[in-house]
Amino acid sequence: MILLQITAAQGPDECALAAAKTLSRLQAEAHAAGVKAALLESEPGPRAGTVRSALLALDGEAEDALAAAWIGTIQWTCASPYRPRHPRKNWFVGVARCETPSPAGGGEVRIETCRASGPGGQHVNKTESAVRAVHLASGVSVRVQSERSQHANKRLALLLLAHKLGELAEQADADLRGRRRQLHWQVERGNPRRVFHGERFRPAS
């Protein structure tokens, strides 16, 4: 399993829209490649339909190839939909691979099951497929309901919990924290891994 982080860093609203388009496109390519792409967490952007950052878990035989096709800077070339007269037309987001931590590492974890909430029809309302994982020593908890299977949600919850515990541990070390979160503060504007054009986010030929 591979963790990918998509971020608009400190870019303007257009970059947050580009991040949302990147997330959607990556999920579509994952589906076409037979790779599960579970959205573990996301930070909404300043406008409807935008995201500031998102964390995806890729799982499947083609996960390495898919990740390799996205890791780096993503350039979106399009006139701003928010500022029609703005001269800038190139917007950048970053895709980075996060170190995959060992699930349930670092102490005892309590697993709780509960009914999933939100859209999903009768299945969501009648089954306890959502999973909450609690790290007893620290009190840190996460909740995952992206998959229909309770087993799959448990696996993802343990992975996300370990990821969060790793972030907390890194906060004690400025250097490690800086390396882990660097992409949030600076996205390279140049040498893009992939380029997309227009409102439909079409790949460059």
PyMOL commands that place a pseudoatom at each C-alpha (Angstrom):
pseudoatom trace, name=CA, resn=MET, resi=1, chain=A, elem=C, hetatm=0, pos=[0.000, 0.000, 0.000]
pseudoatom trace, name=CA, resn=ILE, resi=2, chain=A, elem=C, hetatm=0, pos=[1.207, 3.495, -0.903]
pseudoatom trace, name=CA, resn=LEU, resi=3, chain=A, elem=C, hetatm=0, pos=[0.240, 6.785, 0.724]
pseudoatom trace, name=CA, resn=LEU, resi=4, chain=A, elem=C, hetatm=0, pos=[0.084, 9.787, -1.593]
pseudoatom trace, name=CA, resn=GLN, resi=5, chain=A, elem=C, hetatm=0, pos=[-0.410, 13.346, -0.442]
pseudoatom trace, name=CA, resn=ILE, resi=6, chain=A, elem=C, hetatm=0, pos=[-1.838, 15.953, -2.801]
pseudoatom trace, name=CA, resn=THR, resi=7, chain=A, elem=C, hetatm=0, pos=[-1.335, 19.559, -1.750]
pseudoatom trace, name=CA, resn=ALA, resi=8, chain=A, elem=C, hetatm=0, pos=[-2.028, 23.042, -3.045]
pseudoatom trace, name=CA, resn=ALA, resi=9, chain=A, elem=C, hetatm=0, pos=[0.625, 24.253, -0.592]
pseudoatom trace, name=CA, resn=GLN, resi=10, chain=A, elem=C, hetatm=0, pos=[0.209, 27.978, 0.023]
pseudoatom trace, name=CA, resn=GLY, resi=11, chain=A, elem=C, hetatm=0, pos=[-1.092, 28.652, -3.478]
pseudoatom trace, name=CA, resn=PRO, resi=12, chain=A, elem=C, hetatm=0, pos=[-4.177, 30.731, -4.290]
pseudoatom trace, name=CA, resn=ASP, resi=13, chain=A, elem=C, hetatm=0, pos=[-7.724, 29.469, -4.783]
pseudoatom trace, name=CA, resn=GLU, resi=14, chain=A, elem=C, hetatm=0, pos=[-6.895, 28.308, -8.305]
pseudoatom trace, name=CA, resn=CYS, resi=15, chain=A, elem=C, hetatm=0, pos=[-4.282, 25.928, -6.909]
pseudoatom trace, name=CA, resn=ALA, resi=16, chain=A, elem=C, hetatm=0, pos=[-6.862, 24.475, -4.518]
pseudoatom trace, name=CA, resn=LEU, resi=17, chain=A, elem=C, hetatm=0, pos=[-9.119, 23.873, -7.527]
pseudoatom trace, name=CA, resn=ALA, resi=18, chain=A, elem=C, hetatm=0, pos=[-6.208, 22.264, -9.364]
pseudoatom trace, name=CA, resn=ALA, resi=19, chain=A, elem=C, hetatm=0, pos=[-5.644, 20.007, -6.342]
pseudoatom trace, name=CA, resn=ALA, resi=20, chain=A, elem=C, hetatm=0, pos=[-9.293, 18.902, -6.465]
pseudoatom trace, name=CA, resn=LYS, resi=21, chain=A, elem=C, hetatm=0, pos=[-9.001, 18.174, -10.183]
pseudoatom trace, name=CA, resn=THR, resi=22, chain=A, elem=C, hetatm=0, pos=[-5.772, 16.262, -9.565]
pseudoatom trace, name=CA, resn=LEU, resi=23, chain=A, elem=C, hetatm=0, pos=[-7.487, 14.170, -6.894]
pseudoatom trace, name=CA, resn=SER, resi=24, chain=A, elem=C, hetatm=0, pos=[-10.395, 13.353, -9.197]
pseudoatom trace, name=CA, resn=ARG, resi=25, chain=A, elem=C, hetatm=0, pos=[-8.135, 12.475, -12.111]
pseudoatom trace, name=CA, resn=LEU, resi=26, chain=A, elem=C, hetatm=0, pos=[-5.865, 10.309, -9.982]
pseudoatom trace, name=CA, resn=GLN, resi=27, chain=A, elem=C, hetatm=0, pos=[-8.846, 8.419, -8.581]
pseudoatom trace, name=CA, resn=ALA, resi=28, chain=A, elem=C, hetatm=0, pos=[-10.159, 7.834, -12.106]
pseudoatom trace, name=CA, resn=GLU, resi=29, chain=A, elem=C, hetatm=0, pos=[-6.794, 6.502, -13.294]
pseudoatom trace, name=CA, resn=ALA, resi=30, chain=A, elem=C, hetatm=0, pos=[-6.589, 4.264, -10.238]
pseudoatom trace, name=CA, resn=HIS, resi=31, chain=A, elem=C, hetatm=0, pos=[-9.996, 2.795, -11.032]
pseudoatom trace, name=CA, resn=ALA, resi=32, chain=A, elem=C, hetatm=0, pos=[-8.963, 2.170, -14.654]
pseudoatom trace, name=CA, resn=ALA, resi=33, chain=A, elem=C, hetatm=0, pos=[-5.771, 0.450, -13.467]
pseudoatom trace, name=CA, resn=GLY, resi=34, chain=A, elem=C, hetatm=0, pos=[-7.582, -1.764, -10.958]
pseudoatom trace, name=CA, resn=VAL, resi=35, chain=A, elem=C, hetatm=0, pos=[-6.015, 0.031, -7.996]
pseudoatom trace, name=CA, resn=LYS, resi=36, chain=A, elem=C, hetatm=0, pos=[-8.081, 0.926, -4.960]
pseudoatom trace, name=CA, resn=ALA, resi=37, chain=A, elem=C, hetatm=0, pos=[-7.700, 4.594, -4.051]
pseudoatom trace, name=CA, resn=ALA, resi=38, chain=A, elem=C, hetatm=0, pos=[-9.144, 5.240, -0.607]
pseudoatom trace, name=CA, resn=LEU, resi=39, chain=A, elem=C, hetatm=0, pos=[-9.396, 8.872, 0.459]
pseudoatom trace, name=CA, resn=LEU, resi=40, chain=A, elem=C, hetatm=0, pos=[-8.211, 8.803, 4.068]
pseudoatom trace, name=CA, resn=GLU, resi=41, chain=A, elem=C, hetatm=0, pos=[-8.517, 12.488, 4.817]
pseudoatom trace, name=CA, resn=SER, resi=42, chain=A, elem=C, hetatm=0, pos=[-8.819, 15.827, 3.064]
pseudoatom trace, name=CA, resn=GLU, resi=43, chain=A, elem=C, hetatm=0, pos=[-8.710, 19.490, 3.953]
pseudoatom trace, name=CA, resn=PRO, resi=44, chain=A, elem=C, hetatm=0, pos=[-11.313, 21.539, 2.075]
pseudoatom trace, name=CA, resn=GLY, resi=45, chain=A, elem=C, hetatm=0, pos=[-10.173, 24.551, 0.134]
pseudoatom trace, name=CA, resn=PRO, resi=46, chain=A, elem=C, hetatm=0, pos=[-11.458, 28.121, 0.356]
pseudoatom trace, name=CA, resn=ARG, resi=47, chain=A, elem=C, hetatm=0, pos=[-14.166, 27.642, -2.288]
pseudoatom trace, name=CA, resn=ALA, resi=48, chain=A, elem=C, hetatm=0, pos=[-16.745, 24.976, -3.013]
pseudoatom trace, name=CA, resn=GLY, resi=49, chain=A, elem=C, hetatm=0, pos=[-15.281, 22.063, -4.934]
pseudoatom trace, name=CA, resn=THR, resi=50, chain=A, elem=C, hetatm=0, pos=[-11.682, 22.793, -3.962]
pseudoatom trace, name=CA, resn=VAL, resi=51, chain=A, elem=C, hetatm=0, pos=[-9.249, 21.035, -1.631]
pseudoatom trace, name=CA, resn=ARG, resi=52, chain=A, elem=C, hetatm=0, pos=[-6.176, 22.324, 0.136]
pseudoatom trace, name=CA, resn=SER, resi=53, chain=A, elem=C, hetatm=0, pos=[-4.749, 18.815, 0.659]
pseudoatom trace, name=CA, resn=ALA, resi=54, chain=A, elem=C, hetatm=0, pos=[-5.748, 15.155, 0.455]
pseudoatom trace, name=CA, resn=LEU, resi=55, chain=A, elem=C, hetatm=0, pos=[-4.247, 11.868, 1.603]
pseudoatom trace, name=CA, resn=LEU, resi=56, chain=A, elem=C, hetatm=0, pos=[-4.860, 8.802, -0.583]
pseudoatom trace, name=CA, resn=ALA, resi=57, chain=A, elem=C, hetatm=0, pos=[-4.043, 5.147, 0.052]
pseudoatom trace, name=CA, resn=LEU, resi=58, chain=A, elem=C, hetatm=0, pos=[-3.299, 3.195, -3.140]
pseudoatom trace, name=CA, resn=ASP, resi=59, chain=A, elem=C, hetatm=0, pos=[-3.629, -0.575, -3.015]
pseudoatom trace, name=CA, resn=GLY, resi=60, chain=A, elem=C, hetatm=0, pos=[-3.217, -2.911, -5.978]
pseudoatom trace, name=CA, resn=GLU, resi=61, chain=A, elem=C, hetatm=0, pos=[-0.721, -4.591, -8.267]
pseudoatom trace, name=CA, resn=ALA, resi=62, chain=A, elem=C, hetatm=0, pos=[-0.235, -1.413, -10.317]
pseudoatom trace, name=CA, resn=GLU, resi=63, chain=A, elem=C, hetatm=0, pos=[0.114, 0.900, -7.304]
pseudoatom trace, name=CA, resn=ASP, resi=64, chain=A, elem=C, hetatm=0, pos=[3.827, 1.561, -7.850]
pseudoatom trace, name=CA, resn=ALA, resi=65, chain=A, elem=C, hetatm=0, pos=[3.424, 2.458, -11.512]
pseudoatom trace, name=CA, resn=LEU, resi=66, chain=A, elem=C, hetatm=0, pos=[0.434, 4.663, -10.774]
pseudoatom trace, name=CA, resn=ALA, resi=67, chain=A, elem=C, hetatm=0, pos=[2.232, 6.505, -7.985]
pseudoatom trace, name=CA, resn=ALA, resi=68, chain=A, elem=C, hetatm=0, pos=[5.323, 6.997, -10.141]
pseudoatom trace, name=CA, resn=ALA, resi=69, chain=A, elem=C, hetatm=0, pos=[3.170, 8.646, -12.808]
pseudoatom trace, name=CA, resn=TRP, resi=70, chain=A, elem=C, hetatm=0, pos=[1.993, 11.299, -10.356]
pseudoatom trace, name=CA, resn=ILE, resi=71, chain=A, elem=C, hetatm=0, pos=[4.722, 12.027, -7.810]
pseudoatom trace, name=CA, resn=GLY, resi=72, chain=A, elem=C, hetatm=0, pos=[6.131, 15.507, -8.346]
pseudoatom trace, name=CA, resn=THR, resi=73, chain=A, elem=C, hetatm=0, pos=[4.724, 18.837, -9.482]
pseudoatom trace, name=CA, resn=ILE, resi=74, chain=A, elem=C, hetatm=0, pos=[1.436, 18.914, -11.400]
pseudoatom trace, name=CA, resn=GLN, resi=75, chain=A, elem=C, hetatm=0, pos=[0.877, 21.930, -13.664]
pseudoatom trace, name=CA, resn=TRP, resi=76, chain=A, elem=C, hetatm=0, pos=[-2.589, 23.078, -14.678]
pseudoatom trace, name=CA, resn=THR, resi=77, chain=A, elem=C, hetatm=0, pos=[-2.678, 25.605, -17.523]
pseudoatom trace, name=CA, resn=CYS, resi=78, chain=A, elem=C, hetatm=0, pos=[-5.975, 27.447, -17.588]
pseudoatom trace, name=CA, resn=ALA, resi=79, chain=A, elem=C, hetatm=0, pos=[-7.342, 30.969, -17.305]
pseudoatom trace, name=CA, resn=SER, resi=80, chain=A, elem=C, hetatm=0, pos=[-8.493, 31.643, -13.767]
pseudoatom trace, name=CA, resn=PRO, resi=81, chain=A, elem=C, hetatm=0, pos=[-12.186, 30.793, -13.300]
pseudoatom trace, name=CA, resn=TYR, resi=82, chain=A, elem=C, hetatm=0, pos=[-12.259, 33.154, -10.324]
pseudoatom trace, name=CA, resn=ARG, resi=83, chain=A, elem=C, hetatm=0, pos=[-10.321, 36.136, -11.677]
pseudoatom trace, name=CA, resn=PRO, resi=84, chain=A, elem=C, hetatm=0, pos=[-11.081, 36.440, -15.418]
pseudoatom trace, name=CA, resn=ARG, resi=85, chain=A, elem=C, hetatm=0, pos=[-8.588, 39.259, -16.059]
pseudoatom trace, name=CA, resn=HIS, resi=86, chain=A, elem=C, hetatm=0, pos=[-5.773, 37.735, -14.057]
pseudoatom trace, name=CA, resn=PRO, resi=87, chain=A, elem=C, hetatm=0, pos=[-2.654, 37.385, -16.250]
pseudoatom trace, name=CA, resn=ARG, resi=88, chain=A, elem=C, hetatm=0, pos=[-1.468, 34.144, -14.629]
pseudoatom trace, name=CA, resn=LYS, resi=89, chain=A, elem=C, hetatm=0, pos=[-2.537, 30.932, -16.349]
pseudoatom trace, name=CA, resn=ASN, resi=90, chain=A, elem=C, hetatm=0, pos=[-0.236, 28.310, -14.794]
pseudoatom trace, name=CA, resn=TRP, resi=91, chain=A, elem=C, hetatm=0, pos=[-1.197, 26.798, -11.432]
pseudoatom trace, name=CA, resn=PHE, resi=92, chain=A, elem=C, hetatm=0, pos=[0.821, 24.218, -9.527]
pseudoatom trace, name=CA, resn=VAL, resi=93, chain=A, elem=C, hetatm=0, pos=[0.112, 21.495, -6.986]
pseudoatom trace, name=CA, resn=GLY, resi=94, chain=A, elem=C, hetatm=0, pos=[2.351, 18.824, -5.518]
pseudoatom trace, name=CA, resn=VAL, resi=95, chain=A, elem=C, hetatm=0, pos=[1.980, 15.067, -5.166]
pseudoatom trace, name=CA, resn=ALA, resi=96, chain=A, elem=C, hetatm=0, pos=[4.306, 13.361, -2.705]
pseudoatom trace, name=CA, resn=ARG, resi=97, chain=A, elem=C, hetatm=0, pos=[4.706, 9.840, -1.407]
pseudoatom trace, name=CA, resn=CYS, resi=98, chain=A, elem=C, hetatm=0, pos=[4.505, 9.569, 2.365]
pseudoatom trace, name=CA, resn=GLU, resi=99, chain=A, elem=C, hetatm=0, pos=[6.435, 6.925, 4.212]
pseudoatom trace, name=CA, resn=THR, resi=100, chain=A, elem=C, hetatm=0, pos=[4.048, 4.082, 4.977]
pseudoatom trace, name=CA, resn=PRO, resi=101, chain=A, elem=C, hetatm=0, pos=[4.161, 3.452, 8.733]
pseudoatom trace, name=CA, resn=SER, resi=102, chain=A, elem=C, hetatm=0, pos=[3.685, 0.097, 10.379]
pseudoatom trace, name=CA, resn=PRO, resi=103, chain=A, elem=C, hetatm=0, pos=[-0.013, -0.364, 11.192]
pseudoatom trace, name=CA, resn=ALA, resi=104, chain=A, elem=C, hetatm=0, pos=[-0.860, -0.369, 14.912]
pseudoatom trace, name=CA, resn=GLY, resi=105, chain=A, elem=C, hetatm=0, pos=[2.737, 0.363, 15.809]
pseudoatom trace, name=CA, resn=GLY, resi=106, chain=A, elem=C, hetatm=0, pos=[3.694, 2.195, 18.986]
pseudoatom trace, name=CA, resn=GLY, resi=107, chain=A, elem=C, hetatm=0, pos=[1.278, 0.898, 21.600]
pseudoatom trace, name=CA, resn=GLU, resi=108, chain=A, elem=C, hetatm=0, pos=[-2.103, -0.680, 22.145]
pseudoatom trace, name=CA, resn=VAL, resi=109, chain=A, elem=C, hetatm=0, pos=[-4.926, 0.262, 19.799]
pseudoatom trace, name=CA, resn=ARG, resi=110, chain=A, elem=C, hetatm=0, pos=[-8.632, -0.165, 20.476]
pseudoatom trace, name=CA, resn=ILE, resi=111, chain=A, elem=C, hetatm=0, pos=[-10.848, -0.895, 17.475]
pseudoatom trace, name=CA, resn=GLU, resi=112, chain=A, elem=C, hetatm=0, pos=[-14.503, 0.186, 17.501]
pseudoatom trace, name=CA, resn=THR, resi=113, chain=A, elem=C, hetatm=0, pos=[-17.095, -0.430, 14.834]
pseudoatom trace, name=CA, resn=CYS, resi=114, chain=A, elem=C, hetatm=0, pos=[-20.026, 1.828, 14.085]
pseudoatom trace, name=CA, resn=ARG, resi=115, chain=A, elem=C, hetatm=0, pos=[-22.532, 2.602, 11.384]
pseudoatom trace, name=CA, resn=ALA, resi=116, chain=A, elem=C, hetatm=0, pos=[-21.240, 4.626, 8.500]
pseudoatom trace, name=CA, resn=SER, resi=117, chain=A, elem=C, hetatm=0, pos=[-22.806, 8.011, 7.970]
pseudoatom trace, name=CA, resn=GLY, resi=118, chain=A, elem=C, hetatm=0, pos=[-23.529, 10.084, 4.896]
pseudoatom trace, name=CA, resn=PRO, resi=119, chain=A, elem=C, hetatm=0, pos=[-24.686, 9.028, 1.415]
pseudoatom trace, name=CA, resn=GLY, resi=120, chain=A, elem=C, hetatm=0, pos=[-24.729, 5.375, 0.530]
pseudoatom trace, name=CA, resn=GLY, resi=121, chain=A, elem=C, hetatm=0, pos=[-28.294, 4.159, 0.722]
pseudoatom trace, name=CA, resn=GLN, resi=122, chain=A, elem=C, hetatm=0, pos=[-29.591, 1.306, 2.819]
pseudoatom trace, name=CA, resn=HIS, resi=123, chain=A, elem=C, hetatm=0, pos=[-26.195, -0.393, 3.103]
pseudoatom trace, name=CA, resn=VAL, resi=124, chain=A, elem=C, hetatm=0, pos=[-24.742, 2.563, 4.986]
pseudoatom trace, name=CA, resn=ASN, resi=125, chain=A, elem=C, hetatm=0, pos=[-27.673, 2.723, 7.384]
pseudoatom trace, name=CA, resn=LYS, resi=126, chain=A, elem=C, hetatm=0, pos=[-27.899, -0.961, 8.268]
pseudoatom trace, name=CA, resn=THR, resi=127, chain=A, elem=C, hetatm=0, pos=[-24.320, -2.186, 8.611]
pseudoatom trace, name=CA, resn=GLU, resi=128, chain=A, elem=C, hetatm=0, pos=[-21.554, -1.322, 11.041]
pseudoatom trace, name=CA, resn=SER, resi=129, chain=A, elem=C, hetatm=0, pos=[-18.849, -1.028, 8.408]
pseudoatom trace, name=CA, resn=ALA, resi=130, chain=A, elem=C, hetatm=0, pos=[-17.183, 2.131, 9.718]
pseudoatom trace, name=CA, resn=VAL, resi=131, chain=A, elem=C, hetatm=0, pos=[-14.161, 1.650, 11.972]
pseudoatom trace, name=CA, resn=ARG, resi=132, chain=A, elem=C, hetatm=0, pos=[-12.711, 3.897, 14.652]
pseudoatom trace, name=CA, resn=ALA, resi=133, chain=A, elem=C, hetatm=0, pos=[-9.166, 3.209, 15.838]
pseudoatom trace, name=CA, resn=VAL, resi=134, chain=A, elem=C, hetatm=0, pos=[-7.985, 4.714, 19.128]
pseudoatom trace, name=CA, resn=HIS, resi=135, chain=A, elem=C, hetatm=0, pos=[-4.363, 4.813, 20.282]
pseudoatom trace, name=CA, resn=LEU, resi=136, chain=A, elem=C, hetatm=0, pos=[-4.831, 4.298, 24.010]
pseudoatom trace, name=CA, resn=ALA, resi=137, chain=A, elem=C, hetatm=0, pos=[-1.560, 5.843, 25.180]
pseudoatom trace, name=CA, resn=SER, resi=138, chain=A, elem=C, hetatm=0, pos=[-2.060, 9.164, 23.389]
pseudoatom trace, name=CA, resn=GLY, resi=139, chain=A, elem=C, hetatm=0, pos=[-5.822, 9.285, 22.891]
pseudoatom trace, name=CA, resn=VAL, resi=140, chain=A, elem=C, hetatm=0, pos=[-5.370, 9.926, 19.168]
pseudoatom trace, name=CA, resn=SER, resi=141, chain=A, elem=C, hetatm=0, pos=[-8.221, 8.465, 17.150]
pseudoatom trace, name=CA, resn=VAL, resi=142, chain=A, elem=C, hetatm=0, pos=[-9.268, 8.194, 13.511]
pseudoatom trace, name=CA, resn=ARG, resi=143, chain=A, elem=C, hetatm=0, pos=[-12.459, 7.079, 11.784]
pseudoatom trace, name=CA, resn=VAL, resi=144, chain=A, elem=C, hetatm=0, pos=[-12.623, 5.443, 8.350]
pseudoatom trace, name=CA, resn=GLN, resi=145, chain=A, elem=C, hetatm=0, pos=[-15.714, 4.524, 6.352]
pseudoatom trace, name=CA, resn=SER, resi=146, chain=A, elem=C, hetatm=0, pos=[-14.494, 4.811, 2.765]
pseudoatom trace, name=CA, resn=GLU, resi=147, chain=A, elem=C, hetatm=0, pos=[-14.883, 1.076, 2.058]
pseudoatom trace, name=CA, resn=ARG, resi=148, chain=A, elem=C, hetatm=0, pos=[-17.948, -1.176, 2.330]
pseudoatom trace, name=CA, resn=SER, resi=149, chain=A, elem=C, hetatm=0, pos=[-15.924, -3.884, 4.026]
pseudoatom trace, name=CA, resn=GLN, resi=150, chain=A, elem=C, hetatm=0, pos=[-15.335, -3.546, 7.754]
pseudoatom trace, name=CA, resn=HIS, resi=151, chain=A, elem=C, hetatm=0, pos=[-12.066, -5.434, 7.341]
pseudoatom trace, name=CA, resn=ALA, resi=152, chain=A, elem=C, hetatm=0, pos=[-10.844, -3.007, 4.665]
pseudoatom trace, name=CA, resn=ASN, resi=153, chain=A, elem=C, hetatm=0, pos=[-11.824, -0.014, 6.790]
pseudoatom trace, name=CA, resn=LYS, resi=154, chain=A, elem=C, hetatm=0, pos=[-9.974, -1.494, 9.761]
pseudoatom trace, name=CA, resn=ARG, resi=155, chain=A, elem=C, hetatm=0, pos=[-6.817, -1.870, 7.699]
pseudoatom trace, name=CA, resn=LEU, resi=156, chain=A, elem=C, hetatm=0, pos=[-7.064, 1.708, 6.463]
pseudoatom trace, name=CA, resn=ALA, resi=157, chain=A, elem=C, hetatm=0, pos=[-7.868, 3.037, 9.941]
pseudoatom trace, name=CA, resn=LEU, resi=158, chain=A, elem=C, hetatm=0, pos=[-4.743, 1.411, 11.391]
pseudoatom trace, name=CA, resn=LEU, resi=159, chain=A, elem=C, hetatm=0, pos=[-2.673, 2.836, 8.551]
pseudoatom trace, name=CA, resn=LEU, resi=160, chain=A, elem=C, hetatm=0, pos=[-4.094, 6.333, 9.012]
pseudoatom trace, name=CA, resn=LEU, resi=161, chain=A, elem=C, hetatm=0, pos=[-3.636, 6.147, 12.776]
pseudoatom trace, name=CA, resn=ALA, resi=162, chain=A, elem=C, hetatm=0, pos=[-0.006, 5.140, 12.372]
pseudoatom trace, name=CA, resn=HIS, resi=163, chain=A, elem=C, hetatm=0, pos=[0.448, 7.997, 9.912]
pseudoatom trace, name=CA, resn=LYS, resi=164, chain=A, elem=C, hetatm=0, pos=[-0.962, 10.503, 12.408]
pseudoatom trace, name=CA, resn=LEU, resi=165, chain=A, elem=C, hetatm=0, pos=[1.154, 9.116, 15.242]
pseudoatom trace, name=CA, resn=GLY, resi=166, chain=A, elem=C, hetatm=0, pos=[4.197, 9.464, 13.025]
pseudoatom trace, name=CA, resn=GLU, resi=167, chain=A, elem=C, hetatm=0, pos=[3.339, 13.102, 12.358]
pseudoatom trace, name=CA, resn=LEU, resi=168, chain=A, elem=C, hetatm=0, pos=[2.975, 13.731, 16.087]
pseudoatom trace, name=CA, resn=ALA, resi=169, chain=A, elem=C, hetatm=0, pos=[6.346, 12.142, 16.784]
pseudoatom trace, name=CA, resn=GLU, resi=170, chain=A, elem=C, hetatm=0, pos=[7.965, 14.300, 14.132]
pseudoatom trace, name=CA, resn=GLN, resi=171, chain=A, elem=C, hetatm=0, pos=[6.681, 17.471, 15.741]
pseudoatom trace, name=CA, resn=ALA, resi=172, chain=A, elem=C, hetatm=0, pos=[9.354, 17.004, 18.387]
pseudoatom trace, name=CA, resn=ASP, resi=173, chain=A, elem=C, hetatm=0, pos=[12.032, 17.162, 15.731]
pseudoatom trace, name=CA, resn=ALA, resi=174, chain=A, elem=C, hetatm=0, pos=[12.001, 20.298, 13.576]
pseudoatom trace, name=CA, resn=ASP, resi=175, chain=A, elem=C, hetatm=0, pos=[14.202, 18.820, 10.870]
pseudoatom trace, name=CA, resn=LEU, resi=176, chain=A, elem=C, hetatm=0, pos=[12.081, 15.720, 10.374]
pseudoatom trace, name=CA, resn=ARG, resi=177, chain=A, elem=C, hetatm=0, pos=[8.905, 17.733, 10.473]
pseudoatom trace, name=CA, resn=GLY, resi=178, chain=A, elem=C, hetatm=0, pos=[10.285, 20.081, 7.860]
pseudoatom trace, name=CA, resn=ARG, resi=179, chain=A, elem=C, hetatm=0, pos=[11.108, 17.235, 5.494]
pseudoatom trace, name=CA, resn=ARG, resi=180, chain=A, elem=C, hetatm=0, pos=[7.716, 15.595, 5.984]
pseudoatom trace, name=CA, resn=ARG, resi=181, chain=A, elem=C, hetatm=0, pos=[5.675, 18.766, 5.513]
pseudoatom trace, name=CA, resn=GLN, resi=182, chain=A, elem=C, hetatm=0, pos=[7.898, 20.602, 3.053]
pseudoatom trace, name=CA, resn=LEU, resi=183, chain=A, elem=C, hetatm=0, pos=[5.506, 20.081, 0.161]
pseudoatom trace, name=CA, resn=HIS, resi=184, chain=A, elem=C, hetatm=0, pos=[2.808, 22.035, 1.985]
pseudoatom trace, name=CA, resn=TRP, resi=185, chain=A, elem=C, hetatm=0, pos=[4.973, 25.133, 1.985]
pseudoatom trace, name=CA, resn=GLN, resi=186, chain=A, elem=C, hetatm=0, pos=[6.669, 24.975, -1.347]
pseudoatom trace, name=CA, resn=VAL, resi=187, chain=A, elem=C, hetatm=0, pos=[5.700, 23.405, -4.652]
pseudoatom trace, name=CA, resn=GLU, resi=188, chain=A, elem=C, hetatm=0, pos=[8.310, 23.566, -7.379]
pseudoatom trace, name=CA, resn=ARG, resi=189, chain=A, elem=C, hetatm=0, pos=[7.117, 25.764, -10.237]
pseudoatom trace, name=CA, resn=GLY, resi=190, chain=A, elem=C, hetatm=0, pos=[8.955, 24.083, -13.021]
pseudoatom trace, name=CA, resn=ASN, resi=191, chain=A, elem=C, hetatm=0, pos=[9.854, 20.680, -14.391]
pseudoatom trace, name=CA, resn=PRO, resi=192, chain=A, elem=C, hetatm=0, pos=[6.297, 19.405, -13.863]
pseudoatom trace, name=CA, resn=ARG, resi=193, chain=A, elem=C, hetatm=0, pos=[5.693, 15.668, -13.687]
pseudoatom trace, name=CA, resn=ARG, resi=194, chain=A, elem=C, hetatm=0, pos=[2.445, 16.088, -15.614]
pseudoatom trace, name=CA, resn=VAL, resi=195, chain=A, elem=C, hetatm=0, pos=[0.669, 18.979, -17.342]
pseudoatom trace, name=CA, resn=PHE, resi=196, chain=A, elem=C, hetatm=0, pos=[-3.070, 19.423, -17.832]
pseudoatom trace, name=CA, resn=HIS, resi=197, chain=A, elem=C, hetatm=0, pos=[-4.992, 22.035, -19.812]
pseudoatom trace, name=CA, resn=GLY, resi=198, chain=A, elem=C, hetatm=0, pos=[-8.346, 23.780, -19.636]
pseudoatom trace, name=CA, resn=GLU, resi=199, chain=A, elem=C, hetatm=0, pos=[-11.346, 23.526, -17.353]
pseudoatom trace, name=CA, resn=ARG, resi=200, chain=A, elem=C, hetatm=0, pos=[-11.765, 19.848, -18.264]
pseudoatom trace, name=CA, resn=PHE, resi=201, chain=A, elem=C, hetatm=0, pos=[-8.250, 19.095, -17.007]
pseudoatom trace, name=CA, resn=ARG, resi=202, chain=A, elem=C, hetatm=0, pos=[-7.123, 17.369, -20.160]
pseudoatom trace, name=CA, resn=PRO, resi=203, chain=A, elem=C, hetatm=0, pos=[-3.601, 15.930, -20.233]
pseudoatom trace, name=CA, resn=ALA, resi=204, chain=A, elem=C, hetatm=0, pos=[-1.063, 17.585, -22.502]
pseudoatom trace, name=CA, resn=SER, resi=205, chain=A, elem=C, hetatm=0, pos=[-0.360, 15.574, -25.620]
for i in range(1, 205): cmd.bond("trace and resi %d" % i, "trace and resi %d" % (i + 1))
show_as sticks, trace
zoom trace
